[in-house]
């Protein structure tokens, strides 16, 4: 049961990362400021770290 929950969280995390990458790629079709690029990169990095740490902690509890 816990392993299924972990897989579901991992899939949701992957979908969120994919959507963020699509959002970030939309910046390449128009001119953008450095602030927008830094913000988008930071959001992707924080989501990646948060998801990977969460999965590590969930897996560790098993």
PyMOL Python script that loads the backbone (N, CA, C, O; Angstrom):
from pymol import cmd

cmd.read_pdbstr("""\
ATOM      1  N   UNK A   1       0.831  -1.204   0.000  1.00  0.00           N
ATOM      2  CA  UNK A   1       0.000   0.000   0.000  1.00  0.00           C
ATOM      3  C   UNK A   1       0.863   1.251   0.000  1.00  0.00           C
ATOM      4  O   UNK A   1       0.627   2.177  -0.776  1.00  0.00           O
ATOM      5  N   UNK A   2       1.861   1.274   0.871  1.00  0.00           N
ATOM      6  CA  UNK A   2       2.712   2.454   0.954  1.00  0.00           C
ATOM      7  C   UNK A   2       3.514   2.650  -0.332  1.00  0.00           C
ATOM      8  O   UNK A   2       3.765   3.780  -0.749  1.00  0.00           O
ATOM      9  N   UNK A   3       3.913   1.539  -0.957  1.00  0.00           N
ATOM     10  CA  UNK A   3       4.665   1.620  -2.198  1.00  0.00           C
ATOM     11  C   UNK A   3       3.798   2.220  -3.313  1.00  0.00           C
ATOM     12  O   UNK A   3       4.302   2.982  -4.138  1.00  0.00           O
ATOM     13  N   UNK A   4       2.505   1.887  -3.345  1.00  0.00           N
ATOM     14  CA  UNK A   4       1.597   2.471  -4.334  1.00  0.00           C
ATOM     15  C   UNK A   4       1.444   3.968  -4.117  1.00  0.00           C
ATOM     16  O   UNK A   4       1.399   4.740  -5.075  1.00  0.00           O
ATOM     17  N   UNK A   5       1.363   4.375  -2.859  1.00  0.00           N
ATOM     18  CA  UNK A   5       1.271   5.799  -2.537  1.00  0.00           C
ATOM     19  C   UNK A   5       2.527   6.532  -2.999  1.00  0.00           C
ATOM     20  O   UNK A   5       2.449   7.637  -3.536  1.00  0.00           O
ATOM     21  N   UNK A   6       3.676   5.910  -2.788  1.00  0.00           N
ATOM     22  CA  UNK A   6       4.939   6.505  -3.207  1.00  0.00           C
ATOM     23  C   UNK A   6       4.998   6.655  -4.720  1.00  0.00           C
ATOM     24  O   UNK A   6       5.479   7.669  -5.226  1.00  0.00           O
ATOM     25  N   UNK A   7       4.513   5.657  -5.440  1.00  0.00           N
ATOM     26  CA  UNK A   7       4.480   5.743  -6.901  1.00  0.00           C
ATOM     27  C   UNK A   7       3.552   6.868  -7.367  1.00  0.00           C
ATOM     28  O   UNK A   7       3.879   7.594  -8.306  1.00  0.00           O
ATOM     29  N   UNK A   8       2.410   7.011  -6.719  1.00  0.00           N
ATOM     30  CA  UNK A   8       1.470   8.071  -7.089  1.00  0.00           C
ATOM     31  C   UNK A   8       2.081   9.448  -6.859  1.00  0.00           C
ATOM     32  O   UNK A   8       1.943  10.342  -7.693  1.00  0.00           O
ATOM     33  N   UNK A   9       2.753   9.613  -5.728  1.00  0.00           N
ATOM     34  CA  UNK A   9       3.414  10.893  -5.433  1.00  0.00           C
ATOM     35  C   UNK A   9       4.493  11.171  -6.465  1.00  0.00           C
ATOM     36  O   UNK A   9       4.645  12.306  -6.915  1.00  0.00           O
ATOM     37  N   UNK A  10       5.243  10.145  -6.843  1.00  0.00           N
ATOM     38  CA  UNK A  10       6.305  10.308  -7.825  1.00  0.00           C
ATOM     39  C   UNK A  10       5.744  10.712  -9.183  1.00  0.00           C
ATOM     40  O   UNK A  10       6.328  11.554  -9.865  1.00  0.00           O
ATOM     41  N   UNK A  11       4.620  10.124  -9.584  1.00  0.00           N
ATOM     42  CA  UNK A  11       3.995  10.473 -10.854  1.00  0.00           C
ATOM     43  C   UNK A  11       3.494  11.908 -10.829  1.00  0.00           C
ATOM     44  O   UNK A  11       3.682  12.647 -11.796  1.00  0.00           O
ATOM     45  N   UNK A  12       2.857  12.310  -9.735  1.00  0.00           N
ATOM     46  CA  UNK A  12       2.379  13.694  -9.615  1.00  0.00           C
ATOM     47  C   UNK A  12       3.553  14.665  -9.657  1.00  0.00           C
ATOM     48  O   UNK A  12       3.482  15.709 -10.307  1.00  0.00           O
ATOM     49  N   UNK A  13       4.616  14.322  -8.972  1.00  0.00           N
ATOM     50  CA  UNK A  13       5.818  15.155  -8.973  1.00  0.00           C
ATOM     51  C   UNK A  13       6.382  15.284 -10.389  1.00  0.00           C
ATOM     52  O   UNK A  13       6.787  16.372 -10.799  1.00  0.00           O
ATOM     53  N   UNK A  14       6.408  14.194 -11.127  1.00  0.00           N
ATOM     54  CA  UNK A  14       6.892  14.217 -12.506  1.00  0.00           C
ATOM     55  C   UNK A  14       6.025  15.084 -13.408  1.00  0.00           C
ATOM     56  O   UNK A  14       6.540  15.810 -14.259  1.00  0.00           O
ATOM     57  N   UNK A  15       4.714  15.010 -13.224  1.00  0.00           N
ATOM     58  CA  UNK A  15       3.799  15.834 -14.027  1.00  0.00           C
ATOM     59  C   UNK A  15       4.018  17.313 -13.731  1.00  0.00           C
ATOM     60  O   UNK A  15       4.035  18.140 -14.642  1.00  0.00           O
ATOM     61  N   UNK A  16       4.187  17.641 -12.456  1.00  0.00           N
ATOM     62  CA  UNK A  16       4.431  19.037 -12.086  1.00  0.00           C
ATOM     63  C   UNK A  16       5.732  19.536 -12.705  1.00  0.00           C
ATOM     64  O   UNK A  16       5.780  20.651 -13.224  1.00  0.00           O
ATOM     65  N   UNK A  17       6.778  18.729 -12.658  1.00  0.00           N
ATOM     66  CA  UNK A  17       8.048  19.122 -13.272  1.00  0.00           C
ATOM     67  C   UNK A  17       7.896  19.311 -14.773  1.00  0.00           C
ATOM     68  O   UNK A  17       8.444  20.259 -15.335  1.00  0.00           O
ATOM     69  N   UNK A  18       7.155  18.418 -15.431  1.00  0.00           N
ATOM     70  CA  UNK A  18       6.940  18.533 -16.865  1.00  0.00           C
ATOM     71  C   UNK A  18       6.199  19.824 -17.198  1.00  0.00           C
ATOM     72  O   UNK A  18       6.563  20.517 -18.149  1.00  0.00           O
ATOM     73  N   UNK A  19       5.164  20.154 -16.426  1.00  0.00           N
ATOM     74  CA  UNK A  19       4.420  21.397 -16.660  1.00  0.00           C
ATOM     75  C   UNK A  19       5.297  22.622 -16.442  1.00  0.00           C
ATOM     76  O   UNK A  19       5.192  23.607 -17.174  1.00  0.00           O
ATOM     77  N   UNK A  20       6.158  22.560 -15.437  1.00  0.00           N
ATOM     78  CA  UNK A  20       7.070  23.680 -15.207  1.00  0.00           C
ATOM     79  C   UNK A  20       8.060  23.836 -16.358  1.00  0.00           C
ATOM     80  O   UNK A  20       8.385  24.957 -16.751  1.00  0.00           O
ATOM     81  N   UNK A  21       8.533  22.731 -16.891  1.00  0.00           N
ATOM     82  CA  UNK A  21       9.447  22.810 -18.036  1.00  0.00           C
ATOM     83  C   UNK A  21       8.741  23.380 -19.260  1.00  0.00           C
ATOM     84  O   UNK A  21       9.332  24.157 -20.010  1.00  0.00           O
ATOM     85  N   UNK A  22       7.481  22.999 -19.469  1.00  0.00           N
ATOM     86  CA  UNK A  22       6.711  23.594 -20.570  1.00  0.00           C
ATOM     87  C   UNK A  22       6.540  25.092 -20.358  1.00  0.00           C
ATOM     88  O   UNK A  22       6.674  25.884 -21.291  1.00  0.00           O
ATOM     89  N   UNK A  23       6.245  25.464 -19.132  1.00  0.00           N
ATOM     90  CA  UNK A  23       6.079  26.883 -18.801  1.00  0.00           C
ATOM     91  C   UNK A  23       7.378  27.636 -19.050  1.00  0.00           C
ATOM     92  O   UNK A  23       7.373  28.738 -19.597  1.00  0.00           O
ATOM     93  N   UNK A  24       8.487  27.034 -18.646  1.00  0.00           N
ATOM     94  CA  UNK A  24       9.784  27.677 -18.830  1.00  0.00           C
ATOM     95  C   UNK A  24      10.144  27.772 -20.308  1.00  0.00           C
ATOM     96  O   UNK A  24      10.751  28.755 -20.732  1.00  0.00           O
ATOM     97  N   UNK A  25       9.780  26.768 -21.095  1.00  0.00           N
ATOM     98  CA  UNK A  25      10.098  26.816 -22.522  1.00  0.00           C
ATOM     99  C   UNK A  25       9.274  27.873 -23.246  1.00  0.00           C
ATOM    100  O   UNK A  25       9.664  28.326 -24.322  1.00  0.00           O
ATOM    101  N   UNK A  26       8.140  28.272 -22.674  1.00  0.00           N
ATOM    102  CA  UNK A  26       7.345  29.326 -23.307  1.00  0.00           C
ATOM    103  C   UNK A  26       8.073  30.669 -23.272  1.00  0.00           C
ATOM    104  O   UNK A  26       7.752  31.571 -24.046  1.00  0.00           O
ATOM    105  N   UNK A  27       9.054  30.804 -22.373  1.00  0.00           N
ATOM    106  CA  UNK A  27       9.833  32.032 -22.324  1.00  0.00           C
ATOM    107  C   UNK A  27      10.726  32.186 -23.545  1.00  0.00           C
ATOM    108  O   UNK A  27      11.129  33.303 -23.867  1.00  0.00           O
ATOM    109  N   UNK A  28      11.046  31.100 -24.229  1.00  0.00           N
ATOM    110  CA  UNK A  28      11.960  31.192 -25.368  1.00  0.00           C
ATOM    111  C   UNK A  28      11.286  31.756 -26.597  1.00  0.00           C
ATOM    112  O   UNK A  28      11.971  32.136 -27.547  1.00  0.00           O
ATOM    113  N   UNK A  29       9.955  31.823 -26.611  1.00  0.00           N
ATOM    114  CA  UNK A  29       9.232  32.326 -27.778  1.00  0.00           C
ATOM    115  C   UNK A  29       9.030  33.839 -27.750  1.00  0.00           C
ATOM    116  O   UNK A  29       8.485  34.405 -28.697  1.00  0.00           O
ATOM    117  N   UNK A  30       9.448  34.476 -26.715  1.00  0.00           N
ATOM    118  CA  UNK A  30       9.309  35.932 -26.610  1.00  0.00           C
ATOM    119  C   UNK A  30      10.489  36.464 -25.810  1.00  0.00           C
ATOM    120  O   UNK A  30      11.220  35.709 -25.169  1.00  0.00           O
ATOM    121  N   UNK A  31      10.653  37.747 -25.861  1.00  0.00           N
ATOM    122  CA  UNK A  31      11.725  38.326 -25.054  1.00  0.00           C
ATOM    123  C   UNK A  31      11.299  38.299 -23.588  1.00  0.00           C
ATOM    124  O   UNK A  31      10.126  38.489 -23.266  1.00  0.00           O
ATOM    125  N   UNK A  32      12.243  38.067 -22.729  1.00  0.00           N
ATOM    126  CA  UNK A  32      11.942  37.967 -21.309  1.00  0.00           C
ATOM    127  C   UNK A  32      13.069  38.592 -20.510  1.00  0.00           C
ATOM    128  O   UNK A  32      14.194  38.754 -20.983  1.00  0.00           O
ATOM    129  N   UNK A  33      12.731  38.928 -19.309  1.00  0.00           N
ATOM    130  CA  UNK A  33      13.728  39.551 -18.447  1.00  0.00           C
ATOM    131  C   UNK A  33      14.535  38.485 -17.724  1.00  0.00           C
ATOM    132  O   UNK A  33      14.148  37.318 -17.673  1.00  0.00           O
ATOM    133  N   UNK A  34      15.638  38.898 -17.178  1.00  0.00           N
ATOM    134  CA  UNK A  34      16.461  37.980 -16.389  1.00  0.00           C
ATOM    135  C   UNK A  34      15.712  37.534 -15.145  1.00  0.00           C
ATOM    136  O   UNK A  34      15.888  36.407 -14.682  1.00  0.00           O
ATOM    137  N   UNK A  35      14.887  38.402 -14.605  1.00  0.00           N
ATOM    138  CA  UNK A  35      14.119  38.079 -13.409  1.00  0.00           C
ATOM    139  C   UNK A  35      13.164  36.922 -13.664  1.00  0.00           C
ATOM    140  O   UNK A  35      13.035  36.030 -12.826  1.00  0.00           O
ATOM    141  N   UNK A  36      12.492  36.927 -14.817  1.00  0.00           N
ATOM    142  CA  UNK A  36      11.582  35.834 -15.153  1.00  0.00           C
ATOM    143  C   UNK A  36      12.331  34.516 -15.293  1.00  0.00           C
ATOM    144  O   UNK A  36      11.869  33.481 -14.813  1.00  0.00           O
ATOM    145  N   UNK A  37      13.474  34.552 -15.943  1.00  0.00           N
ATOM    146  CA  UNK A  37      14.266  33.332 -16.131  1.00  0.00           C
ATOM    147  C   UNK A  37      14.778  32.799 -14.795  1.00  0.00           C
ATOM    148  O   UNK A  37      14.756  31.592 -14.556  1.00  0.00           O
ATOM    149  N   UNK A  38      15.235  33.687 -13.938  1.00  0.00           N
ATOM    150  CA  UNK A  38      15.722  33.271 -12.620  1.00  0.00           C
ATOM    151  C   UNK A  38      14.575  32.697 -11.795  1.00  0.00           C
ATOM    152  O   UNK A  38      14.750  31.686 -11.115  1.00  0.00           O
ATOM    153  N   UNK A  39      13.407  33.328 -11.848  1.00  0.00           N
ATOM    154  CA  UNK A  39      12.251  32.834 -11.109  1.00  0.00           C
ATOM    155  C   UNK A  39      11.844  31.449 -11.590  1.00  0.00           C
ATOM    156  O   UNK A  39      11.605  30.560 -10.772  1.00  0.00           O
ATOM    157  N   UNK A  40      11.760  31.249 -12.899  1.00  0.00           N
ATOM    158  CA  UNK A  40      11.365  29.955 -13.449  1.00  0.00           C
ATOM    159  C   UNK A  40      12.379  28.873 -13.084  1.00  0.00           C
ATOM    160  O   UNK A  40      11.994  27.761 -12.720  1.00  0.00           O
ATOM    161  N   UNK A  41      13.652  29.185 -13.177  1.00  0.00           N
ATOM    162  CA  UNK A  41      14.690  28.222 -12.822  1.00  0.00           C
ATOM    163  C   UNK A  41      14.621  27.873 -11.344  1.00  0.00           C
ATOM    164  O   UNK A  41      14.794  26.714 -10.968  1.00  0.00           O
ATOM    165  N   UNK A  42      14.371  28.862 -10.513  1.00  0.00           N
ATOM    166  CA  UNK A  42      14.261  28.628  -9.073  1.00  0.00           C
ATOM    167  C   UNK A  42      13.060  27.749  -8.742  1.00  0.00           C
ATOM    168  O   UNK A  42      13.161  26.852  -7.905  1.00  0.00           O
ATOM    169  N   UNK A  43      11.935  27.996  -9.386  1.00  0.00           N
ATOM    170  CA  UNK A  43      10.740  27.179  -9.144  1.00  0.00           C
ATOM    171  C   UNK A  43      11.007  25.732  -9.513  1.00  0.00           C
ATOM    172  O   UNK A  43      10.639  24.827  -8.764  1.00  0.00           O
ATOM    173  N   UNK A  44      11.640  25.498 -10.652  1.00  0.00           N
ATOM    174  CA  UNK A  44      11.949  24.132 -11.081  1.00  0.00           C
ATOM    175  C   UNK A  44      12.931  23.480 -10.115  1.00  0.00           C
ATOM    176  O   UNK A  44      12.760  22.314  -9.761  1.00  0.00           O
ATOM    177  N   UNK A  45      13.947  24.207  -9.684  1.00  0.00           N
ATOM    178  CA  UNK A  45      14.941  23.643  -8.758  1.00  0.00           C
ATOM    179  C   UNK A  45      14.310  23.298  -7.409  1.00  0.00           C
ATOM    180  O   UNK A  45      14.578  22.235  -6.850  1.00  0.00           O
ATOM    181  N   UNK A  46      13.476  24.192  -6.890  1.00  0.00           N
ATOM    182  CA  UNK A  46      12.836  23.940  -5.591  1.00  0.00           C
ATOM    183  C   UNK A  46      11.896  22.741  -5.686  1.00  0.00           C
ATOM    184  O   UNK A  46      11.860  21.914  -4.775  1.00  0.00           O
ATOM    185  N   UNK A  47      11.145  22.637  -6.763  1.00  0.00           N
ATOM    186  CA  UNK A  47      10.242  21.507  -6.938  1.00  0.00           C
ATOM    187  C   UNK A  47      11.030  20.203  -7.038  1.00  0.00           C
ATOM    188  O   UNK A  47      10.622  19.187  -6.475  1.00  0.00           O
ATOM    189  N   UNK A  48      12.137  20.225  -7.740  1.00  0.00           N
ATOM    190  CA  UNK A  48      12.971  19.027  -7.872  1.00  0.00           C
ATOM    191  C   UNK A  48      13.529  18.584  -6.524  1.00  0.00           C
ATOM    192  O   UNK A  48      13.468  17.404  -6.177  1.00  0.00           O
ATOM    193  N   UNK A  49      14.063  19.516  -5.781  1.00  0.00           N
ATOM    194  CA  UNK A  49      14.641  19.181  -4.482  1.00  0.00           C
ATOM    195  C   UNK A  49      13.554  18.730  -3.508  1.00  0.00           C
ATOM    196  O   UNK A  49      13.731  17.738  -2.801  1.00  0.00           O
ATOM    197  N   UNK A  50      12.450  19.440  -3.466  1.00  0.00           N
ATOM    198  CA  UNK A  50      11.358  19.086  -2.561  1.00  0.00           C
ATOM    199  C   UNK A  50      10.828  17.692  -2.870  1.00  0.00           C
ATOM    200  O   UNK A  50      10.620  16.888  -1.961  1.00  0.00           O
ATOM    201  N   UNK A  51      10.614  17.410  -4.128  1.00  0.00           N
ATOM    202  CA  UNK A  51      10.099  16.096  -4.512  1.00  0.00           C
ATOM    203  C   UNK A  51      11.066  14.980  -4.204  1.00  0.00           C
ATOM    204  O   UNK A  51      10.669  13.939  -3.680  1.00  0.00           O
ATOM    205  N   UNK A  52      12.328  15.181  -4.523  1.00  0.00           N
ATOM    206  CA  UNK A  52      13.297  14.113  -4.287  1.00  0.00           C
ATOM    207  C   UNK A  52      13.523  13.866  -2.791  1.00  0.00           C
ATOM    208  O   UNK A  52      13.677  12.717  -2.376  1.00  0.00           O
ATOM    209  N   UNK A  53      13.544  14.907  -1.994  1.00  0.00           N
ATOM    210  CA  UNK A  53      13.689  14.735  -0.549  1.00  0.00           C
ATOM    211  C   UNK A  53      12.445  14.059   0.028  1.00  0.00           C
ATOM    212  O   UNK A  53      12.556  13.191   0.894  1.00  0.00           O
ATOM    213  N   UNK A  54      11.288  14.445  -0.437  1.00  0.00           N
ATOM    214  CA  UNK A  54      10.052  13.818   0.031  1.00  0.00           C
ATOM    215  C   UNK A  54      10.010  12.340  -0.297  1.00  0.00           C
ATOM    216  O   UNK A  54       9.638  11.527   0.550  1.00  0.00           O
ATOM    217  N   UNK A  55      10.383  11.981  -1.511  1.00  0.00           N
ATOM    218  CA  UNK A  55      10.403  10.572  -1.899  1.00  0.00           C
ATOM    219  C   UNK A  55      11.430   9.821  -1.065  1.00  0.00           C
ATOM    220  O   UNK A  55      11.169   8.696  -0.639  1.00  0.00           O
ATOM    221  N   UNK A  56      12.571  10.408  -0.827  1.00  0.00           N
ATOM    222  CA  UNK A  56      13.597   9.767  -0.001  1.00  0.00           C
ATOM    223  C   UNK A  56      13.075   9.510   1.411  1.00  0.00           C
ATOM    224  O   UNK A  56      13.286   8.432   1.966  1.00  0.00           O
ATOM    225  N   UNK A  57      12.397  10.495   1.988  1.00  0.00           N
ATOM    226  CA  UNK A  57      11.872  10.333   3.339  1.00  0.00           C
ATOM    227  C   UNK A  57      10.767   9.296   3.396  1.00  0.00           C
ATOM    228  O   UNK A  57      10.717   8.495   4.329  1.00  0.00           O
ATOM    229  N   UNK A  58       9.860   9.301   2.388  1.00  0.00           N
ATOM    230  CA  UNK A  58       8.805   8.292   2.363  1.00  0.00           C
ATOM    231  C   UNK A  58       9.389   6.904   2.232  1.00  0.00           C
ATOM    232  O   UNK A  58       8.943   5.975   2.906  1.00  0.00           O
ATOM    233  N   UNK A  59      10.379   6.752   1.375  1.00  0.00           N
ATOM    234  CA  UNK A  59      10.984   5.454   1.151  1.00  0.00           C
ATOM    235  C   UNK A  59      11.730   4.973   2.398  1.00  0.00           C
ATOM    236  O   UNK A  59      11.769   3.776   2.683  1.00  0.00           O
ATOM    237  N   UNK A  60      12.300   5.886   3.114  1.00  0.00           N
ATOM    238  CA  UNK A  60      13.071   5.555   4.314  1.00  0.00           C
ATOM    239  C   UNK A  60      12.177   5.009   5.426  1.00  0.00           C
ATOM    240  O   UNK A  60      12.628   4.196   6.233  1.00  0.00           O
ATOM    241  N   UNK A  61      10.921   5.443   5.481  1.00  0.00           N
ATOM    242  CA  UNK A  61      10.001   5.021   6.536  1.00  0.00           C
ATOM    243  C   UNK A  61       9.550   3.576   6.381  1.00  0.00           C
ATOM    244  O   UNK A  61       9.042   2.989   7.336  1.00  0.00           O
ATOM    245  N   UNK A  62       9.723   2.992   5.205  1.00  0.00           N
ATOM    246  CA  UNK A  62       9.245   1.624   4.971  1.00  0.00           C
ATOM    247  C   UNK A  62       9.964   0.613   5.782  1.00  0.00           C
ATOM    248  O   UNK A  62       9.668  -0.578   5.687  1.00  0.00           O
TER     249      UNK A  62
END
""", "prot")
cmd.dss("prot")
cmd.show_as("cartoon", "prot")
cmd.util.cbc("prot")
cmd.orient("prot")
